[in-house]
């Protein structure tokens, strides 16, 4: 266990951290991974691009066409 802890301490960085995820219960492991992903994505501070009016019209046409497909 000491080697495991030392490896994590010496290889984790702020840019590339390690996450220790308990795997005794799948639902909890998945919850921990999802929370880490959400936290990381929020920390990126990115926004969705804002499409110009012409692109919005084009996307509306595409959406309407897809909604007609059954």
LOKOL-761475 format. One record per atom (N, C-alpha, C): residue number from 1; atom name; x, y, z negated. Coordinates in pm, whole numbers, plus 50000, padded with zeros to 5 digits. Atoms other than C-alpha are relative to their C-alpha. Example, Ala and Ser with C-alpha at 12.3 -4.5 7.8 and 13.67 -1.06 7.14 Angstrom:
2
nuse  zagu  u  v  w
1  N  50089  49881  50000 .
1  CA  51230  49550  49220 .
1  C  50090  50120  50000 .
2  N  49918  49881  50006 .
2  CA  51367  49894  49286 .
2  C  49923  50109  49927 .
//
This chain:
70
nuse  zagu  u  v  w
1  N  50082  49881  50000 .
1  CA  50000  50000  50000 .
1  C  50087  50125  50000 .
2  N  49911  49884  50005 .
2  CA  50291  50236  49933 .
2  C  50047  50037  50140 .
3  N  49955  49973  49863 .
3  CA  50421  50201  50289 .
3  C  49889  50066  50081 .
4  N  50115  49945  49930 .
4  CA  50073  50277  50422 .
4  C  49982  50147  49963 .
5  N  50016  49862  50046 .
5  CA  50043  50592  50210 .
5  C  50113  50089  50050 .
6  N  49885  49923  49952 .
6  CA  50393  50707  50303 .
6  C  49989  50029  50149 .
7  N  50015  49982  49855 .
7  CA  50323  50657  50672 .
7  C  49901  50112  50028 .
8  N  50101  49896  49978 .
8  CA  50012  50874  50654 .
8  C  50055  50136  49958 .
9  N  49946  49874  50048 .
9  CA  50187  51144  50449 .
9  C  50106  50057  50094 .
10  N  49890  49953  49916 .
10  CA  50482  51162  50690 .
10  C  49961  50019  50147 .
11  N  50037  49986  49860 .
11  CA  50290  51149  51017 .
11  C  49879  50091  50023 .
12  N  50115  49911  49985 .
12  CA  49976  51355  50953 .
12  C  50049  50145  50003 .
13  N  49966  49859  49989 .
13  CA  50004  51719  51058 .
13  C  49870  50079  50008 .
14  N  50123  49920  49984 .
14  CA  49756  52009  51060 .
14  C  49945  49990  50143 .
15  N  50043  50009  49860 .
15  CA  49748  51976  51440 .
15  C  49942  49861  50033 .
16  N  50043  50138  49973 .
16  CA  49699  51597  51434 .
16  C  49988  49924  49868 .
17  N  50016  50065  50131 .
17  CA  49563  51484  51098 .
17  C  49956  49854  50012 .
18  N  50052  50135  50014 .
18  CA  49492  51129  50992 .
18  C  49874  50008  49916 .
19  N  50119  50013  50082 .
19  CA  49152  51037  50855 .
19  C  49994  49856  49952 .
20  N  50012  50135  50055 .
20  CA  49127  50739  50623 .
20  C  49850  49974  49985 .
21  N  50143  50029  49997 .
21  CA  48786  50586  50685 .
21  C  49976  49865  49935 .
22  N  50032  50128  50062 .
22  CA  48656  50322  50447 .
22  C  49910  49919  50092 .
23  N  50074  50082  49904 .
23  CA  48521  50032  50648 .
23  C  49920  49888  49933 .
24  N  50076  50104  50070 .
24  CA  48340  49829  50383 .
24  C  49855  49993  50046 .
25  N  50139  49991  49954 .
25  CA  48002  49946  50513 .
25  C  49998  50077  50132 .
26  N  49997  49937  49868 .
26  CA  47955  50021  50883 .
26  C  49929  50135  50002 .
27  N  50077  49876  49994 .
27  CA  47692  50289  50828 .
27  C  50078  50114  49937 .
28  N  49924  49895  50067 .
28  CA  47918  50480  50590 .
28  C  50123  50038  50081 .
29  N  49884  49973  49915 .
29  CA  48224  50446  50815 .
29  C  49959  50088  50117 .
30  N  50048  49920  49888 .
30  CA  48023  50584  51105 .
30  C  49964  50141  49956 .
31  N  50033  49869  50054 .
31  CA  47898  50870  50889 .
31  C  50126  50083  49979 .
32  N  49874  49930  50025 .
32  CA  48255  50962  50788 .
32  C  50063  50044  50132 .
33  N  49943  49966  49869 .
33  CA  48375  50953  51150 .
33  C  49919  50112  50065 .
34  N  50084  49896  49941 .
34  CA  48079  51161  51269 .
34  C  50024  50134  49932 .
35  N  49974  49876  50073 .
35  CA  48140  51420  50996 .
35  C  50135  50059  50038 .
36  N  49868  49952  49959 .
36  CA  48509  51443  51090 .
36  C  49995  50060  50140 .
37  N  50014  49947  49865 .
37  CA  48416  51492  51455 .
37  C  49929  50135  50001 .
38  N  50075  49875  50005 .
38  CA  48161  51762  51378 .
38  C  50086  50112  49943 .
39  N  49912  49901  50063 .
39  CA  48405  51945  51150 .
39  C  50109  50046  50097 .
40  N  49894  49968  49905 .
40  CA  48679  51929  51413 .
40  C  49947  50083  50116 .
41  N  50057  49926  49888 .
41  CA  48455  52047  51696 .
41  C  49960  50142  49958 .
42  N  50036  49867  50049 .
42  CA  48321  52337  51488 .
42  C  50125  50086  49979 .
43  N  49875  49927  50024 .
43  CA  48678  52433  51399 .
43  C  50068  50051  50125 .
44  N  49940  49955  49875 .
44  CA  48767  52475  51765 .
44  C  49956  50141  50037 .
45  N  50048  49864  49975 .
45  CA  48558  52792  51779 .
45  C  49973  50030  50146 .
46  N  50031  49977  49859 .
46  CA  48449  52749  52139 .
46  C  49850  50022  50017 .
47  N  50140  49975  49968 .
47  CA  48124  52867  52293 .
47  C  49969  49939  50136 .
48  N  50042  50044  49868 .
48  CA  47926  52732  52582 .
48  C  50012  50117  50095 .
49  N  49994  49890  49903 .
49  CA  47980  52934  52900 .
49  C  49859  50053  50028 .
50  N  50128  49939  49968 .
50  CA  47701  53175  52989 .
50  C  49988  50008  50152 .
51  N  50014  49998  49854 .
51  CA  47582  53108  53345 .
51  C  49936  50130  50049 .
52  N  50059  49879  49941 .
52  CA  47501  53403  53569 .
52  C  49860  49966  50052 .
53  N  50138  50026  49957 .
53  CA  47143  53445  53697 .
53  C  49987  49904  50119 .
54  N  50007  50091  49883 .
54  CA  47214  53268  54029 .
54  C  50020  49856  49956 .
55  N  49974  50136  50048 .
55  CA  47353  52964  53848 .
55  C  49881  49950  49918 .
56  N  50118  50040  50078 .
56  CA  47053  52961  53610 .
56  C  49887  49953  50093 .
57  N  50105  50040  49904 .
57  CA  46815  52949  53908 .
57  C  50032  49865  50062 .
58  N  49956  50127  49942 .
58  CA  47018  52668  54064 .
58  C  49977  49885  49901 .
59  N  50018  50103  50103 .
59  CA  47011  52471  53737 .
59  C  49852  49972  49977 .
60  N  50145  50019  50017 .
60  CA  46634  52528  53704 .
60  C  49945  49913  50113 .
61  N  50044  50084  49887 .
61  CA  46583  52378  54052 .
61  C  50043  49854  49981 .
62  N  49949  50136  50023 .
62  CA  46800  52079  53966 .
62  C  49918  49931  49892 .
63  N  50078  50056  50110 .
63  CA  46612  52027  53640 .
63  C  49861  49959  50049 .
64  N  50133  50031  49949 .
64  CA  46275  52043  53818 .
64  C  50004  49876  50088 .
65  N  49989  50117  49913 .
65  CA  46392  51790  54076 .
65  C  50018  49873  49919 .
66  N  49978  50118  50086 .
66  CA  46513  51553  53805 .
66  C  49873  49961  49924 .
67  N  50124  50030  50074 .
67  CA  46185  51583  53615 .
67  C  49896  49935  50089 .
68  N  50096  50063  49907 .
68  CA  45993  51479  53929 .
68  C  50034  49854  50023 .
69  N  49957  50138  49977 .
69  CA  46193  51153  53953 .
69  C  49946  49913  49889 .
70  N  50055  50089  50103 .
70  CA  46024  50866  53777 .
70  C  50061  49867  50008 .
//
